[in-house]
Structure formats: structure tokens, C-alpha cells
């Protein structure tokens, strides 16, 4: 891909736009073109986008991040958007529409045929991060009283089958979901066999309001390729396929990584300077406030620090060790929450385990640091002080790192976003107060 990008840039630099256009529209796949767009600075990105053929724009758009997708979609008028998205699946079209202002979205919906509009409105009626928002309404459903031969004749009447069709969904005359018929079972069964005799009624359908991460966990746990989606009345609405689930998993990984740094999920790598500066300034301001709070705690022990200058040299060690220990526990629990491993029944075990681990590591490294500090400053008292402070801070860090994600999630606050800042503040303040407080007590 790097060589493709270089070849395209060379073509653009030399003015060979015909060659660049041919590469974008004939040599590369839409996903590769999207990758090239995301890998290009804004000016080059605009030139490349203008070289993409209108009939391929929709295929490229669905592979772009939300921010860049919105940038291009908002430049298109209704006719251009309809032309670009005419061949997209319902769920992909819905994702693109959600980047538009409501007024423009309604204009696009009004231009669609009744059937297409009903399908889109059904998907758009559910939050984007639920099974209903992920589903595609393009499904093949059959009745249980048909024979395999009748089903095969029915399928041959279709011009094409929906992608990743591994199961046909069995429904009643009122479209209530009953079970599914694996295509593999149908192909090896006697033509006169009834669907009801070979269908799978054990596979439960996914409720439309189920959270997307719960959906991803179900797919991962059961190795599904597709799964039916139903409403509260049990009526079949659509299906979710593995490609949608892969997108969810990737987005969740991006979400956790970016949120821990205080960045938007869809932060553009090549976003303009002013936009990037504005976004980062807010997070830096929040971190500054927490740092000032920690500094205020240090200020309370100013007299002690002036008496024993070695305290100022050793302070960062206590805070840093607590911060690292807490981050390890925090990351582990956030990952466990994402995978659905952390439940009320096992929280107690996690906290107890982390306390023991924090104590063991605290004692181990306290002995090491105490020995170094005592030798460095020829003062066994300061070694004892830093040892006790480290044990206290590592145990507190372990408890906070384990419990913070659970508490924040219960308060509907994103642990990946707020957990790191809160944890760092706690470990800094506890570390400084324990270390300097003990020093004040011993050297008073």
C-alpha cells in the first residue's frame, strides 16, 4: 500500500492525472482507495477524491472513518449522494446518511422509493450502536412448511443472493422468527424433505436493542457468520453479518486507545492544525487542573522538603510506581468489561487479587528502592519512609485501578476516557501525601 501511495503521489506531482484516475478507479479496490485517502494530507486528499468516479464514491465512502466520510458527504448534493449510494447495503447507506444534517437526510429519504425508504427508516429508528443500527434488511426468509425443492426453486428466481448468506431464516406468515435453515444442510438434504424437519430452532435471534459490543461478543463466542435480528414482538427485521461485527471490534479498539489519550474516536491523522490544536487543548487543560491539585498537596509539606532535600529527588519514584501499577489494573478491567468478562459476581475476586498483587509488588520493590535510597543518602530513615509509602501507594493504585472502571460504568461515564486522569490524580496525591506525611512524622 505504501508503494501505491508513492506511485499515486508521483503521478499527481508530475501532472499525470489520467494515470492517477485509472489507478483509483480500476487498479485499486474501494477499500484500498479509502485507505489512500485517509493516508493523505487534506490538500492531496481533495484532489484524489475528485478523481474517483461517481459510481464508485459510495463504495469508497463506506470504508472511510466517520470524520472524513462526513467531510465528503457534506460536499455532495442530493442527486450526487443518491447516485453514489444506489448499490450500497441498507446498513452502509444508513451509516452515511447519519453524517448529514437532519434536513438534508430527510431530503434524501424523500427522493427514495417507498420500499427503500421504509427499509432505511427502520434501520435509522434504532441507535447506531445497537443491533438494529447494525443490521441489514436484505434477508431471505422462508416458511417452515415448504420442501427443500420448493426453497431451491424459490432461490433460483433471485438475480443474486445477499452476501455472506450462510443461513435462510424461517418465519411464520406474520414474519415471526422460528429458526434458521443452514444452506449446507439444505444442499445435502432430500428435495422432498420439509424445512421444519431440518431447520435449527436452537439458535436464538438477537434483539434489535442489544448493544453492539454484546452482539460482537455473541459472534465471537459462537463463531457466527450471520445472525437474525428481531423486534420486541419477535418479528424478523434483518440480519447482522460478520463484516459488521469486525467493524464494531475495530472501532471499539480505536475507541479505547483514543479515549485514553483524550482524543475523538475518529480523529483524522492529517486533520488541519487549528482543528487538532482545539481538540487537544481541552484535554491538556483538564490534565493541568489535576496537576495543579497534586502540586497543592506537595505545597502542604513545603517545610519538610526544605529540611530534607532528598525528599524532592525521591518523590517522583513513589508517584510513578503507583501510576504504572494502577494503569495495569485499569487497562485489564476495561478490557474485561469490553469482552463481557467482568460481572458483579466476580468483582470481589478481582479487587482481592489486585490487593494481594499490589502488596507483593509493593514489598518487593519497596525493599529494592529502600536499599538504594539508604545507600544513596546514607540515611536508613529515608529508606524506611519511601518503602512504606510505596507499599501504601501500590495497594491504593491496585484498588482504584480495579474499581474505577466499574464505578464509572455504573455512572454511565466512559472508563477509557475518564479513568486514566482520575487514577493518575489519585496515585499522585496518595503517593505524595504518604511519602511526605511520613517524612514529616519521622523528621519532625
N, C-alpha and C positions, 0 to 999 in steps of 0.2 A: 504493500500500500504506500510505503514511503517513496518508492521509486515512481509509482503512478503520480503521486502528488508533485514530485520534482519534474516529471515529464510534462505535466499539465502547466506548471508554473513556467517552465522553459518555453512552452508553446505560447502562453499568454505574453511573456516578456518579449518574444520575437514577433508578436502580432499575428501568429498563426491561429486565428480564431476558428477557422474551419476545422483544423485538426483537433483543437480542444473540444469543439462541439461534437465531433464524431466520437471522441473518446467518452464523453459524458453520456451520450445517448445510445451508443451502440456497443462500445467496448466494455464499459463498466455496468454492473448491476445497480439498481436503485439504492440498495443499502451501502454499496461502495461509494456512490456519488454523495450520499448523505454524510458518510464519514469524511470525505474530502472537504465538503462544505464546512463541517464542524472543525476541521483541522486548518482552516484558512482564516487569516485576519479579515476584518469586516469589509475592506475595500475589494480584496480579491474574491471574497465570498459573494458579493453582489454581482460581480462580473460573471462568475461561474453559474450563479442561479439564472441569470438572463440567457445563458447558453443552453439551459435544459429545455427540451421540447415540452410544450404544454401538456401533451397527453401522458408524459412521464412525471409531471410535477407532483401529482397525488401520491405515486409510489415512493417518491423521494421524501415527501413531507412526513409520511408516517414513520420514517426511520430517524427523523431529527429529534433533538431534545426539545422540550416544550418551549423554551425561551426563543430558540432560533426558529422553530416552527411558527410561533406566534408572530415573529418579525416578518416572515414571508407572507403568511396568510393575511395579515392585516394590510398588505400592499395590494392584494388581489380584489377585483370586483366580483360581484355575484356570478356573472357568467364565467369568468376565469376559474373561480372556485368549483363551480359545478362541472366544468369540463375536466378539471384536474382530478376530481374525486368520483367520477361516474362509475369506475370499476372497482372501487375500494369496498372492503367488507364493512358491514354496518358499524362494528365497534371501532374500526380505524377512522371512519368518517366522523363518528361521534366525537372521538378524541380531537380531531382537527376543528370541528365546529365549536368546541368548548374554549378554543383560543380567541373566539370572536366576541365582540360586544353583543349583548342580548338582542339589540335591534337588528344588527346585521345577521345574526343567527336566524332570527325569525324570517327575514327576507329570503334567506337560502331555503329554509324549510317550506315556505310558501310556494317556491318555484318547483318543488319536487312533486312527483306523482303521489297519489293518496297512499298506495301501499308502502312506498319508500319512506314517506313522511311518518306513517304510523310506526314503522319499524324503528326509525331514528328517535322519535319521541319516546318510545318505550325504553330504549337504552338511556336516553338523556334524563328520564324521570328518576333514575337511580343515581346516588352519589358515585363519583368517578372511582372511588377506592373500595367499591363493593362488587360482589359477583354480578349484580345487574348492570353495573357500569362497564364491566369487562366483557360481558357476553356478546356473542354474535347471534343474530336471529336467523341466520341461514342454516336451517336444520332439516334433516329428512326424518319424518315421523311416519309410523305405520300402525295398523290396527292388529290386535292380538289374534283375531280370527282368520287372518289371511294365511295362505300356504306360502312356502318358500318360493315356489314357482311364480305365484302372483306377485310377490315382492320383487323378484328379479325382473319380471316384465314391467313393473311399475318403474323400477330404477332405469331401465333402458330407454324410457321415454324422456329422461333428463338429458339436456345437452352436455352437462358436466356435473360431477359430484363436488360438494363443498370440500375444500382442502382438509386433510387430516381426518377424513371420515373413517373411523375405526369401528363405530357403533351406529346402529339405527335406533331411534327412540320409539318405544312402544307406548301408545297413548289410547285413551278411551275416545268415544265420539265427541266428548266435550273437552278434549285435549288435556285431560288429567294424566299425569305421568304414571306409568305402571312399572316399566322396567326397560331394559335395553337388549338389543339383539346384536351380538358381535358379528361383524362381517365375516370373520373367519369361520364361525360356527355355521352361518348361513350357506357359505360356499361348499361346505363338506356334508351338508345335510341332504336327505332325500327331498326332491322337489315337492312331494305331496305332504311333507311334514308341516304341521301348523306352527306358527310363530310362538304361540303360547306354550308349546311343548319344549322349545329350545331357548327361550329368552331368559335373561338374567334378571331376577326380581330382587336380588340381594343388594345391588348397587343403589344406594340412596342418592337422590338428586341434591343439588346444592341450593339452599335458599337464596333468593335474589339479594337479600340484605346482609349476607355474610361478608365480613371484612375480607379484603383481598389477600392479606397475609395468611388468614385462616384457609382460604382457598388454596394458596400456594403450598401450605403445609399438607393439605389433603392430597394434592397431586404428588408431592414428594414422598409421602408416606405409602401411597398405594400404586405409584408408578403409572398414573393415568396419562392417556394421550388426549382425551376429551372427557367432558362431564356435562350432564344436563343441568339446566338452571330452572327453578320453578318459583312461582309466587306463593303467597300465603295460603291460597286455595288448592295448591298442588298442581296448577296448570303449567304445562311446559311453555317457557318463554324463549329459550335459546340454549346455547351451549358455550362452554369455555374450552379453549384448546391450549395445548402445552406451550405454543409460542407466546400466548398472552401471559401465561404464568412465568415464563422465563423473563419477560419484560418486567413483571412485578418484582421478581427476585433481584434483578439487576438494579431497578430503581430503589429498592429498599436498601441495598448495599451502598448505592450512591448517597442515599438519604442519610444513613448513619455516619458515613465518612464526612460528608459536607457539613452536617449539622454539628458535629463535634468541633468543627472549626468555625462555626457560626456563619456558614455560607448557605445560600439558597441551593436547593436540590439540583436545579437546572442552571447553575452558574455557568456562563459561557466562558470558556478558556480564553477567548480572544475578545471579550467584551471591551468597549471603549473605556478610557482611563477614568473619566468623571463618574460613569456609572459604577465601575468597580470600586473607586475610592469611597463613594457614598455608602455603598453596601457594607464595606469593611469598617468604616468609621463608627458605625453604631455598635458593632461588637467590640471594637477596641475601647470605646467609651465605657461599656459595661465592665470590661476587664479592668479598666483604670479605677473604677469605683471600688471594686473588690480589692485591688492592690492598695488603694489608699486606706481601706479599712484595716488590712493586715499591718500597714505601716503605723497606723494609730495604736495598734496593740503593742508594737515594738516600742513606740514612744513612751508608753507607760513604765517601761523599765529602763529609761534613759540613764538614770543614775547608776544602776547596776552595770550597764555596758561600759560607762565611763571608768568605773573602778576596775573591771576585768575586760580588757580589750579583746582577749581571746574569744569571748562570747560572740562578738561580731563576726569573727572569722568562721566559727563553727555553726552559727545559726542556720545557714542555707542547707547544711547537711541534713539536719533534722526535718526541715520542711520538705526537701526534695525526696527523701526516702519515704515519707508519708504520702506524698503526692503520687509517686510511682506505685506504691502498694495499693492505694485507693483506686487508681486508674485501672489496675489489673482486675480488681474485683468488679468495678463498674462496667468495664467492657465485657467481662464474662456474663454478667447478669443481663445486660442489654441484648447481647447475642442470644441468651437463653429465652428472653421474652420474645424476640423475633421468631425463634424456632418453636415457640409454644411449650418450652420445657419447664418454665418457671410457673408454678401454681401455688395457691395458698397452702396446700398440703406439704410442700417441700421447702417453703421459705425458712422455716425454723432450722432445718438441717443446713441450709446454705449459710445462714448467719453464724451458727455454731461452728461450722467448719472453718469459715473465714476468720473467726476469732482465734481458733487454735492455730491456724496457719500464720496469722499476724503475730501471735505470741511467739511461736517458734522462730520465725524470721527476725522478729524484734530482738529476741535474746541473742540469736546468732550474730547478727550484725552490730548489735549494741556492744558485745564483747570485743569485736574487731575494732570498731570506732573508738571505744573507750581506751583500748590499749594504745591506739595511735595518738589520741588526744593527750593521754597521760604522758607518753614519751615525748611528744612534740613540745608541750608546755611545762614539762616536769612538774605536773600537778595532778595527783590522783583524784582529787575532789572534782575537778572539771571532767575527768573521765567518767566518774560515777554519775555526775549530773546528766551528761549527754546520753549515757546508757539508759537511764531511767526515762528520759524524755523521748528517746527513740522507741522504746517499748510501748509507752503510752500512745504515741502518735501512730505507730503502725497498727495497733489494735483498733484505735478510733477510726483510722483510714479504712480498715477492713470492714468494720461495721457500717460505716457511712457508704462505702462503695457498693456494698451489697443491698442496703436498704433504700438508698436514694432512688434508684430506678423504679422500685416497687411503689414508693410513696408518690413520686412524680406521676407515674402512670395512673395511679388511683385518683390523682387530682387533674387528670387529662392534660398534663404537661409533658411535652416530648422529652424523655430522659436523655436522648442523644444531644439535644440542643442545650438543656439547662444543667444536666448532671455534671459535666466537666467543670463548669465555672463554680458551681456550688461546692463541689468536692474539693477543688483546689483552695477555695477560700477557707473551708473548714480545716483542712490539713495544715495550711499555713498558720492560721490563728491558733489552733491547738498546739502545733509544734512550737511556735514562738512562745506562747504562754507557758507551756510545760517547761521548756528549756530555761527561759529567763526567770520564770517564777521559782523554779528550784534553785537557780543560781542566786536569786535574791535571798532565799531562805538559808542557803548554805554560807553565803558570804556576808550576810548581814552582821 
